[in-house]
Every structure is written in structure tokens, then in C-alpha cells.
Amino acid sequence: DAGVTQSPTHLIKTRGQQVTLRCSPKSGHDTVSWYQQALGQGPQFIFQYYEEEERQRGNFPDRFSGHQFPNYSSELNVNALLLGDSALYLCASSPYSSGRNEQFFGPGTRLTVL
Amino acid sequence: SQQGEEDPQALSIQEGENATMNCSYKTSINNLQWYRQNSGRGLVHLILIRSNEREKHSGRLRVTLDTSKKSSSLLITASRAADTASYFCATLGNTGGFKTIFGAGTRLFVKA
């Protein structure tokens, strides 16, 4: 049973570019959340997707957008990249039936913006 | 801003000793969770304690929750070198939302 997978593992972009990160949830999970983790900090909630809709959003600008597909996989898009967007981006999945409980995290995508 | 604040920021102990990490938060919660992260990789869920619970155990882990003080502690007994990691508390508010808020973490180093 595969856990949460994310791609790519690492990514280097330059300021102003756009990036798309991908996540496949754990089998049986239908809810996907995205987090940004800066070096030495805890993860910060970007948004959560359920039934292909953004269910809740954290304090991130509109440059951050997402999508969830019918197979529950998800993408995180970041436009007009800034140096400060350099971070580890984590995807987490959970089954809706568990309510708002534990999440299963992927290994993350490390984004470097030059 | 992050709600959970862990204390200490870093902890270095010998193998076999106990490690205690504390977490404080600001608003009412539905539950509080502890996660472990090894070397900047994905987080692993350790334990969840609900707002109406005071203590939970899982293997060598013991978590307490004091909602009157808005604080929690994680105790790892008989620590091992493999416990070396960052530990984060995360809170889910009781307003019906889905936003989990993480603290900045405690870096634990267990010396063999």
C-alpha cells in the first residue's frame, strides 16, 4: 500500500517563474492538504482540498493555487515566484471519515528560488 | 503566525534518558497532535489527544494535555539514537475548520 507520494523531489526555479507540484494521496484517502515549511520552522497550512474543491485556505496570497482531480490527486501551483517561496512543500492526506484527525505526509518537494 | 510554541527549541540527551518537550497554544482546540520529522523529510504522526482527554500513551510515548493552561507535553522514555529528530505539536481549532497549525518544533538529539 503506497503512502503519500510527491513529485518532483527537488526543483530549482528563478524569480518570476511558475511552478507546479504534484501529490498522490494514500490509498483510501480523499482529502489533501498542502503545507509550506521554511528552513527551521514548522509547516504552515496553505489549503485543503476535498471533493475537488478548496475547503479551507491559510494566509497565503492568490499566487498560490491548487487543484484536486477526480482520483483525489492534487497539484499546487505557485505563480510569480519570489525568493521567499524557497521552502519544503509538504502534501498530507487523510480520509474524510476520520474527521479532522491525523494526516499522512509525503516526503515533500524542496523548492529553491534563485 | 503559528499557534503552537514548543519548548525547548533544542534538546540533547544521552541514550536511555527520558526526553520531555512542551507545547503551548493560544486558542481553544478540538485536538492536539504530535508529529516527528527526520532531517527535513515528511512528518510522521505520533499521537493525537482530544480536548476532553488529559493523558495518552503509545509505546514509549506519553502525552498530557492541560486545556486550562493551553499546554501539552510529550515524554519519550528510554530514548534511543533513532529518536533523533524534530518534534512538532499541531493543533486543530474547535470552530469547525480544517486548518492544522504547527509550532516551530523541538530539535531532539540523542547521543549513543
Interface residues (C-beta under 8 A of the other chain):
Chain A: V4 S33 Y35 L39 G40 Q41 G42 P43 Q44 F45 Q48 R55 Q56 G58 L88 L90 A92 R100 N101 E102 Q103 F104 F105 G106 P107 G108 R110
Chain B: Q2 G4 N30 N31 Q33 Y35 G40 R41 G42 L43 V44 H45 L48 F88 A90 L92 G97 F98 K99 T100 I101 F102 G103 A104 G105
